[in-house]
Amino acid sequence: METVNIHQAKTHLSRLVEQAAQGEPFVIAKAGRPLVKVTPLDAPAAGQVRRLGFLVGEISVPDDFDRMGCEEIERLFGGGA
């Protein structure tokens, strides 16, 4: 991630903002000390990354899920004819 000082940020603000909008965030520093991070608005905030398995224990899938409604489907589409 690119780090720029305040003077560089002011001088090249348009280019830096365009890069951030394209998914390349940058940090603005003052006297070498990082102050702010510039990221695109649609980027997830820290700690808000989508987690796999977040519904574990909340829902269940029946064991016969792949066979549910077989009889009705066969009846509707003439499987017994």
Secondary structure, DSSP 4 states (H G I P E B T S, - for coil): -EEEEHHHHHHTHHHHHHHHHTT--EEEEETTEEEEEE--TTSPPTT-PPPTTTTTTT----TTGGGTTHHHHHHHTTTT-
